[in-house]
Amino acid sequence: MRILGSLLLLLLLASTGKPADPADQLPPAPEGQSWNLVWHDEFDGDKLDETRWVYRPDGPRKGGWWNKKAVSLDGDGHLVIRTYLDGDKPTDGCVTTQGKFEHAFGYYVARVKFQKQPGHWSAFWINGSGIGKVGDDGRDGTEIDIMEKPWLDNRVQHTFHWDGYGKDHKSEGKVVEIPGVMEGWHTFGLLWTQDEYVFYVDGKETWRSKAGGVCQVPQYMLLSDEIGPWAGDITKARLPDDFLVDYVRVYDLARE
């Protein structure tokens, strides 16, 4: 199954000019099914593909500001979300597939390299308009944090939030330790089925959960960096500091 998935990935990426290297370590597909790449961005070129992504609006965000100027491509096949000082304002940014690609279920994966300075955290996550609905747990909308990285050590956080962000808010999370995660590139994946969520780091399972009853509706992806005390003191950071993304890919199961 994995061989078929890798061959398909090579064919689909052939037109981008960037080889599928490394190929993703996909979860085993059920008998009679195989993985089909349905959406991806390899971040080739020198400009964000706005047919796939939307910049989150400029303005205050947590302990800093979001600005589209913080988001760029480096020309070497990477998305860059930079944390920097805009005058005296600590600034970073966020992009989302909202209104461009909203999907339910499948395998979602990003390959990233983390920031090096304190005071801000990077994330790869999924959310949707249903997050604010109360009464059906997370089935009508769940914030799914595939990866949040507020610490400059081996820890990574997976989290769910549902039933809004007010008095009815509920959440469940898990912190995992990944030796060497601060060095080099690493993949963070989510297998989202109708019945459960399974998280992966570098192709290895790190957590299973059915928190909120499992979201059943299409949602969008986000790549972000945020500033705040959860990640330490931004005044102690040597800026600028970068969060890099090599690719984002989404797979569905298809019958053979």
FENSULGI-V313864 format. One record per residue. N is the residue number from 0. RES is the residue in three letters. PHI is phi in whole degrees, -180 to 180 (999 if undefined). PSI is psi in whole degrees, -180 to 180 (999 if undefined). Layout:
# FENSULGI-V313864
n | res | phi | psi
N | RES | PHI | PSI
N | RES | PHI | PSI
This chain:
# FENSULGI-V313864
n | res | phi | psi
0 | MET | 999 | -42
1 | ARG | -67 | -35
2 | ILE | -63 | -44
3 | LEU | -61 | -43
4 | GLY | -62 | -40
5 | SER | -68 | -40
6 | LEU | -63 | -42
7 | LEU | -64 | -40
8 | LEU | -61 | -42
9 | LEU | -61 | -43
10 | LEU | -64 | -44
11 | LEU | -70 | -28
12 | LEU | -93 | -5
13 | ALA | -58 | -35
14 | SER | -78 | -10
15 | THR | -82 | -18
16 | GLY | 86 | 0
17 | LYS | -120 | 124
18 | PRO | -68 | 154
19 | ALA | -81 | 77
20 | ASP | -138 | 117
21 | PRO | -84 | 153
22 | ALA | -69 | 149
23 | ASP | -72 | 145
24 | GLN | -88 | 95
25 | LEU | -84 | 148
26 | PRO | -60 | 153
27 | PRO | -58 | 134
28 | ALA | -85 | 145
29 | PRO | -59 | 157
30 | GLU | -57 | 132
31 | GLY | 86 | 3
32 | GLN | -129 | 160
33 | SER | -143 | 163
34 | TRP | -83 | 138
35 | ASN | -125 | 123
36 | LEU | -73 | 118
37 | VAL | -109 | -17
38 | TRP | -159 | 143
39 | HIS | -163 | 158
40 | ASP | -142 | 122
41 | GLU | -96 | -1
42 | PHE | 58 | 40
43 | ASP | -78 | 164
44 | GLY | 87 | -164
45 | ASP | -125 | 13
46 | LYS | -145 | 138
47 | LEU | -58 | 136
48 | ASP | -79 | 103
49 | GLU | -83 | 4
50 | THR | -82 | -15
51 | ARG | -109 | -34
52 | TRP | -125 | 153
53 | VAL | -125 | 135
54 | TYR | -73 | 135
55 | ARG | -69 | 145
56 | PRO | -58 | 145
57 | ASP | -64 | 144
58 | GLY | 149 | 180
59 | PRO | -60 | 142
60 | ARG | -152 | 117
61 | LYS | 52 | -122
62 | GLY | -94 | 14
63 | GLY | -149 | -145
64 | TRP | -134 | 146
65 | TRP | -99 | 141
66 | ASN | -149 | 135
67 | LYS | -62 | -22
68 | LYS | -66 | -16
69 | ALA | -77 | -12
70 | VAL | -109 | 130
71 | SER | -155 | 172
72 | LEU | -109 | 143
73 | ASP | -91 | -1
74 | GLY | 83 | -6
75 | ASP | -111 | 20
76 | GLY | 89 | 25
77 | HIS | -132 | 140
78 | LEU | -80 | 137
79 | VAL | -120 | 124
80 | ILE | -111 | 111
81 | ARG | -99 | 138
82 | THR | -104 | 126
83 | TYR | -153 | 171
84 | LEU | -97 | 123
85 | ASP | -102 | 92
86 | GLY | 69 | -118
87 | ASP | -105 | 11
88 | LYS | -100 | 118
89 | PRO | -69 | 128
90 | THR | -133 | 142
91 | ASP | -150 | -155
92 | GLY | -162 | -180
93 | CYS | -154 | 142
94 | VAL | -127 | 153
95 | THR | -144 | 157
96 | THR | -94 | 13
97 | GLN | -56 | 128
98 | GLY | 79 | -8
99 | LYS | -111 | -43
100 | PHE | -150 | 111
101 | GLU | -129 | 129
102 | HIS | -149 | 151
103 | ALA | -120 | 138
104 | PHE | 72 | 169
105 | GLY | 110 | -169
106 | TYR | -118 | 122
107 | TYR | -113 | 131
108 | VAL | -146 | 142
109 | ALA | -132 | 145
110 | ARG | -109 | 123
111 | VAL | -136 | 162
112 | LYS | -129 | 130
113 | PHE | -83 | 161
114 | GLN | -64 | 165
115 | LYS | -118 | -9
116 | GLN | -113 | 155
117 | PRO | -78 | 167
118 | GLY | 97 | -6
119 | HIS | -149 | 155
120 | TRP | -135 | 145
121 | SER | -98 | 158
122 | ALA | -156 | 150
123 | PHE | -126 | 118
124 | TRP | -149 | 170
125 | ILE | -128 | 140
126 | ASN | -154 | 174
127 | GLY | -163 | 172
128 | SER | -66 | -21
129 | GLY | -76 | -7
130 | ILE | -56 | -30
131 | GLY | -83 | -7
132 | LYS | -78 | 140
133 | VAL | -120 | 137
134 | GLY | 129 | -18
135 | ASP | -125 | 31
136 | ASP | 52 | -139
137 | GLY | -92 | 4
138 | ARG | -65 | -27
139 | ASP | -98 | 7
140 | GLY | 157 | 126
141 | THR | -141 | 133
142 | GLU | -77 | 121
143 | ILE | -115 | 106
144 | ASP | -90 | 98
145 | ILE | -64 | -37
146 | MET | -154 | 130
147 | GLU | -129 | 140
148 | LYS | -133 | 79
149 | PRO | -87 | -10
150 | TRP | -111 | 148
151 | LEU | -98 | 47
152 | ASP | -141 | -156
153 | ASN | -82 | -2
154 | ARG | -84 | 142
155 | VAL | -135 | 144
156 | GLN | -114 | 136
157 | HIS | -110 | 138
158 | THR | -150 | 151
159 | PHE | -121 | 146
160 | HIS | -134 | 139
161 | TRP | -151 | 171
162 | ASP | 60 | 43
163 | GLY | 76 | -173
164 | TYR | -118 | 16
165 | GLY | -106 | -138
166 | LYS | -68 | -23
167 | ASP | -94 | 1
168 | HIS | -57 | 137
169 | LYS | -131 | 154
170 | SER | -154 | 160
171 | GLU | -149 | 138
172 | GLY | -149 | 170
173 | LYS | -148 | 134
174 | VAL | -99 | 128
175 | VAL | -118 | 151
176 | GLU | -105 | 125
177 | ILE | -123 | 99
178 | PRO | -54 | 130
179 | GLY | 80 | 11
180 | VAL | -67 | -22
181 | MET | -79 | -8
182 | GLU | -109 | 132
183 | GLY | 71 | -161
184 | TRP | -98 | 145
185 | HIS | -144 | 148
186 | THR | -102 | 144
187 | PHE | -128 | 119
188 | GLY | -126 | 156
189 | LEU | -134 | 123
190 | LEU | -95 | 114
191 | TRP | -113 | 111
192 | THR | -112 | 178
193 | GLN | -67 | -18
194 | ASP | -113 | -20
195 | GLU | -165 | 169
196 | TYR | -114 | 139
197 | VAL | -130 | 125
198 | PHE | -100 | 147
199 | TYR | -136 | 144
200 | VAL | -126 | 124
201 | ASP | 53 | 39
202 | GLY | 80 | 0
203 | LYS | -110 | 135
204 | GLU | -64 | 135
205 | THR | -120 | -21
206 | TRP | -167 | 144
207 | ARG | -123 | 142
208 | SER | -156 | 155
209 | LYS | -122 | 30
210 | ALA | -55 | 133
211 | GLY | 76 | 4
212 | GLY | 86 | 1
213 | VAL | 74 | 123
214 | CYS | -62 | 138
215 | GLN | -116 | 7
216 | VAL | -120 | 154
217 | PRO | -62 | 143
218 | GLN | -141 | 172
219 | TYR | -112 | 162
220 | MET | -99 | 156
221 | LEU | -139 | 145
222 | LEU | -120 | 127
223 | SER | -148 | 164
224 | ASP | -135 | 137
225 | GLU | -133 | 153
226 | ILE | -110 | 134
227 | GLY | 174 | 165
228 | PRO | -66 | -20
229 | TRP | -53 | -33
230 | ALA | -98 | 3
231 | GLY | 110 | -164
232 | ASP | -98 | 111
233 | ILE | -65 | -24
234 | THR | -69 | -15
235 | LYS | -94 | -1
236 | ALA | -82 | 142
237 | ARG | -92 | 103
238 | LEU | -103 | 152
239 | PRO | -78 | 162
240 | ASP | -141 | 141
241 | ASP | -119 | 142
242 | PHE | -109 | 123
243 | LEU | -112 | 143
244 | VAL | -127 | 124
245 | ASP | -83 | -41
246 | TYR | -163 | 163
247 | VAL | -130 | 133
248 | ARG | -138 | 146
249 | VAL | -128 | 130
250 | TYR | -119 | 146
251 | ASP | -119 | 157
252 | LEU | -84 | 138
253 | ALA | -132 | 146
254 | ARG | -73 | 140
255 | GLU | -80 | 999
